């Protein structure tokens, strides 16, 4: 049982389909968030390891690029099938590494990772390009070619889910890849390498583990990596942009969010409350799309707060392996301390803790885990408050009343982020007006996290650059060429 293990497992890098130790021999300690116990030793890779991985990917690129789309698609489907056969193993590993409930990893993370491979395996088979005719003169058509070695850097909140979201389109269109998962949650990426070695040719996907300053920076600034896709924090996105600038790399950055959840007086309240509990506290609030600022129209404000607090009280915080657990541990001790810091800030800013604001008392071995109770804060200023402006990324939400449509749009748009938003109303005119006025890459009306992988995904403002998903991923991971042929 992983919970009682004392000897940490030592992970290795995966380069050219071989498992290799980091050249420096240095490792980073990785802890089980639910128990606080040392669980893995992660390679503390440096530029030398990254060079080896990039060289392997570069060498594999010509042959991989020459494979037919059908051949690459078939291999992606095989990889998906292998992952599907290992759902239980991967879900338990994801939970032990990240802190989320096993039930969430089983029902969301790993199935979505499988679907990422299947979606892009199918998508590339049915992709169409444009052609135009110039009357009697010439025909133009467009052609797409893979870019080369893709650098893929992924976060700790949805480790395998977001890693496969990048690997699948990158290799489906003919690129090779060097991946750098978060040093906090590297285990499922390591396990994925076992499956990759069974399916893909050497060098097509390489995995270099380590932190941002050593491994991430080396990958981003490598002259033979023309493309970087990054999901993570806005500050790191700024560093990546600066490092990549001298090379004019293709960049896709999916960064932070401080998402509004706008509830009008005519909303179907019971449905809205149930979904808002999810959008507030799913994955311990550690999803970039969670709605952390709830704005409720004044006539139903008190009713909503009462029902929302009552529903949130039913969440079960504790052992991620228990089927009844809805809320697991936060990813690290440092992150837990950040969440508790912001809860204190909210009190200093005049906020009232309507629920939570503290840590649960749990039996051993979970008494040393990184748990914080779901926290609901009222009475903060809707705009002029750090808790309303800064990304907390945990089980903490604020609720504020509003009166008019224009007012709530101003509240919602007051932050530097613009990733997603939710709008609750039965009035289609209000829904459309507000959705159009919000500075958000995705707006959900009467739902949350309803995701269609064909549509563009990305953010406004400091929530990122570029869009991925469907044809937008194919566009990002390829270079498009126009060929003009004269008729006569």
N, C-alpha and C positions, 0 to 999 in steps of 0.2 A: 504494500500500500504506500503510494507516494507520500501521503501525509506523514508517515512515520520514518521515512528514509532519512539517513544521516549522512551518507556519502554522496556528495554532489556528482551529477553526471557531467563529464567534460565533453562539450560539443567541439566539432571541428568545422573548418571551412569546406566548401564543396566547389572544387575547381576542375574542369575538364572531366566531369563524372567521377572524380576521385575525392575521398575525404582526407583532407590534409590539415595538419596543425598550423597555427599561425607561426610565421617565421620568427617572431620575437620571443615566442614561448610565453607571452603574457596573456592573462585571462581577466575577465570581469565577473564579479560575483552576481548571480541572479537568484532572487529569493521567491519563495512561494508566498503570494500576497495574503493568502488565507491563514497562514501559520507564522509567517515571518522567518521561516527556516530556510537556510541556504539550500538551493535546489540544483542549480546548474552553474558551471563555469563556462563563460562565453568567450570565444577568441577575441582578444583585443587587437584586431587586425590593423595593419598600417599600410602605407603607400606601396610597399613591396608586395604584400598580399594582393592588393587591388591591381597592381601591374600584372601579376600572374593571371588573375581572373580576366582582366581585359584582354590580355594576349590570347588566352584560350577562346574567349568569345569572338575575337577578331579572326582567329584562325578557322573557327567553325562557320563563320558567316558566309563565305562564298558557296559552300556546298548546301547549307541550309536555305539560302536565298534561291538556289536553283531547283530545289524540290518543288513539285507542283503544289498548288493550293490544296488540292485534294489529299495529297500525301501529308502535308502539315496538319490539315484538319483531322485526318484519321488518327494521328498521334495525340492530338489534344483530346479527342474523344476517349482514347485509351487511358490517358492520364486521369480523366474525370471518372472513368469506370473504376480504376484502381483506388482512387480517393474514396469513392462511394463504398467500396468494400471495407474501408478502414474508418468509417465514420466514428465509431465508438472510441477507438484509440485516439484519433485526432481531437475529438470533442473533450475527452478527459485531459489530454495534454494541454489544450488551449485554456481550459478552466484552471488547471494547476499553475499555469504560467502567468495568466492575465488576472485571475481572481473572479471572473464571471461565473455564474451558475453553469454547471454541466448541461442542464436542460436548455439554456440559451444557446450554448455552443452546438448542441445536438440539433436544435430546431432552426437556428439562424446561421451561425458562422460557417459551419462545415458544408451544409447544403448549398449556401450561396457560393462558396469557393468552388464546389463541383459545377454549379450552374455557370459560373464565370467561364470555365473551360468549355463547357458545352455551347454556351451562347456564342462565343467568338469562333469556335470551331465551325458552327453553322453560318454565322454572319459572313465570314470571308468567302464562303462558297456562293453566296447570293449577292455579292456586292456589284453594283453597276457603276460605270464611269460615263462621263458626258461626251457627246459628239455634236458638233455644229457644222452645217453646210453653208458656204458662202456662194450664192447663186452663180453657177457656171464657172466659179473661179477655183475654189479649194474646199477641202474638208479638214476640220480640226477635231482631234480627239485627245483625251487625257489618259495618261498612264501613271500608275503609282508604283513606286519602288521602295523597298525597305531602306531605312536610314543607315543602319549599321549596328553598332553596339549600343543598346539602351541601358542607361543607368536607372535603376528602380529603387527608390528609398521609401520605406513603409513604416507606419506608426505602430504604437503598442495597444491601441484600443480594440481594433478588429484585425488581429495580426494576419491570419491566413486569408480571410475574406478580402482584405485590401491588397495583399501581395499577389493573389491570383487575378485580381481585377486589373493589375498591370502586366503580369507575365503573359496572360492569355492573349490579349490583342497584340502585344509586342512581338511574340514569336509566331502568332498565326499569320501575320503579314510578311514574315521572313526575316525579322531582326533576330539577333542573339541578345542575351541579357546578362548583366551583372547586377545582382540584387543585394541591398544592404537593409535587412530588417532591423527593427528597434532592438537595442541591446537588452531591453527589459523583457521582451517577449520573443525570443528567437527559436523556441523549441519546435513549434509546428512547421516553421520554415525548414529547420534541420530535418524533420521527419519527411517533409515533402521531397527533399533531395533523394531519399531512398527510392521513392516512386519515380522521380525524374530519371534516375540512373537505369531504371528498368525499361524506360520508354524512349527517351530522347537521345540523339547522338551526343557524344562528348562535346562540351563547350557551348552548347546552345543555351543552357541556363546555368549560371554560376552563382554561388551564394557566399558572400564575404560578411562575416559577423563582426560587430564592433560598434564603437560609439561614433557620434557625428564628427568631432574634431579630428580623429585619426583616420577612420575608414570612410566616413561620409564625404568629408572634404576632399580626400584623395580621389574619390570616384567622380565628384562633381567637377573638379578641375582637371580631370584627365583629358589630354588632347585627343585621344582616340575614342572618346565617348561623346557622340554628337547630340545626344538627346537625354534629358533628365525628366523623369516623372516622380514627383514628391508629394506625399500626403503627410501633413504634420502641422506644427505650430507656425504662426505668422513670423515670429522672430527668426526661426530657422530658415523660413522661406526667403527672408531678406538676405541672409548670409549666402544662400544658394544662388540667388540672383546675382550678387556681387561676384562670386567665384566663377560663375558661368559666363559672365558678360564678355570677358576678353575673347572667348571662343565662339560667340554668337550661336550658342546651342539652342536647340528647340527645348522649351521649358513648359511643363504643365505642373502647376502648383495648386494643390487643394489644401487650403489653410484653415484658420480658425473660424469659429462661428459664435454668435451671441444671438440666437434665433428667437424672434417674437412669436407668440402664440396668441392670436387675437380672437376674442370670443364676444360676439354680438348678442344682444338680449333675446333674439329669436332663435338662438342655437338650440338644437336638441340636446338638452343638458346632460342626461344620463350617458348618452353615447360620447359626448364631448368630454365628460369627466373621466370615463374609462380610458379613452385614448390619450388624454392629457397625462394621466398617471404613467402610461407607457412612454410618452414623448419626453417626460420629465426625468424618469428614473430607470429606464431600460439600460442595461449594461452599466449600472451604477451612475448613470448620467454621462458616461464616458463615450458618447457618440457625437461627432461633430454636428449632427443634424438634430440633436436634442433641443427642445424648446425651453430655454432657461428663463425667458421673460414672458410672463403671462399677463395679458391686458384684458380686463373683463369690463363690459359695459355696465355702468353704475346700477341700473335697475335690478340686475341679477347678481351683483358682486357678492353680497353677503351669502346668498344661497349657494353660489358656486364655491366660495371659500369653504363653507361648511361641508359641502358634499365632497370636495376635492381632498380636504384634510381627512375626512372619514374614510375615503377610499384608499388614500395613501397609508393610513394606519394599518391596513390589512397586509401591506408588503412584509415579507419575512426576510430579515437580514441574518446571514450566518453561513454555515457550512455549504460551500458551493456544490458539493456532491449530493446533498439532500434534494430529493425531487420537489419538496415543498418550498425550497429557497427561491425567492424572486430577486434578491439583491445580494451580490457577492461582495468581495473585498476590492478596495481600490488598488491600483496597479503597483504602487510602491509606498514606502514610508514617507518619502519626500512629498509625493502627491497628496497623501492623506493629510500631512501637515499643512500643505497649501490650502486644501479645502477647509480645514479647521480655522486657518488664518482668515479666510474670506468670511466665514460665519461670524467671527469676532468683529471684522470690519463692518459687517451689516448692522451689528448691535450699536457700534460707535456712530453709525450714520442714522440711527433712529429707527432701525428696522425692528419689527416684532417677530419673534420666532413662533409661528403658529403650529409647527410640528418639527420634532427632531432637534437639530442643532448640537447633537451630542453623539457619543459612541455607544454601541450596544455592549452589554455585559454578556460575554460568551464563554462556554466551557473550554477547557484545554482540548486540543492545541490551538484553538481559534482565539484565545485570549491575547495572543501576541500578533494577531492578524491586523490588516490595515482597513478596518471597517469604520464607516460613518453612517449614521442613520439618515434616511431620506429627510431632507430639510426644506421646509416651506417658510418663506419670509414675506411678511406684509409690511405696509406703512413706510416703505422706502419711497423717495422721490422717483417718479417714473423715468427720469433722464439723468438728473444731477446726483449721481451716486456711483461709486466705484463698482459696487456689486451689479449695477445695471449696465455698466459700460465694459467691464473687463471679463474676458473668458475665464470661467472657473473650471469647467470641464469635470463636474462631479455631480453628486446627488443633491444639488441645491437649486431651488427655483424661487423667483420672486413673483408676487402677484400685486398688480396695481389697477385701480379703476380708471375708466375713461368715459367721456361723455359723447363726443362726436367722432364721426368717421375721419375727418381731417386731422383731429387731434391725435388719434391713435396711430395714424400713418406717420405723423411727425415723431411720436414716441418710438415707433418701430424703426424708423430710418435714422435715429439719432446716434447710432453706434458706428464704429469704423469697419464693422463686418457686414457681410451680406450673403450668407450661404443659403439659408432656407427660412421659411416662415409657414405658419399654419393659420388659416382663417376659418372661423366657425360661424356660419349663418345659413338660414334657409332662403335668403333673398339673393337670387342669382345676379341681380344688378350690383348689389353691394359687393358680393364675392368678386366679381370681375373688376369693378372699379378699384377695390383695395389691392387685389392681386397685381394689377397693372401698375399701381402707385408704389408698391413695395420694392425696395432696392435689394432684391434677393434672387439668387440663381434658380431656386425652386420654391414654388408656393403650393402648398397642399390645401385644398378646400374640403373641409369636413372629413379629413383623414390625416395620417402621418406615416411616413416611411413606406408609402405605397410606391415601389420602385419598378420602373420599366427600363430595362437596360438598353433599349433602343434610343432613349432620349438623352439630350445633352445634360451633363452633370458638372457643376462648377459654381463659382461664387462671384459676386460683385465685390468691389472695393478691396479691402485687405483680406478677403476670404479666398483670394487666389487669382490665378491667371490661366485662361484656357478652359476648354471643356473636354470631357471624356465621356464615353458611352456610345454604343452603336457606331454609326458612320463617323462620329466625331473622334472616337478612338482610332479608327482606321486612318482618318485624316492626320491625326497627331503622329502616329507611328510610321508614317510614310512620307516621302517627298512626291509631289505631284508635278508631272511634266506635261506640257502641251506640245503635241506634234501636229504641224500644219503641212498638208500635202496638196500641191497644186494639181488640178484635174488634167491640165494639158500644157 
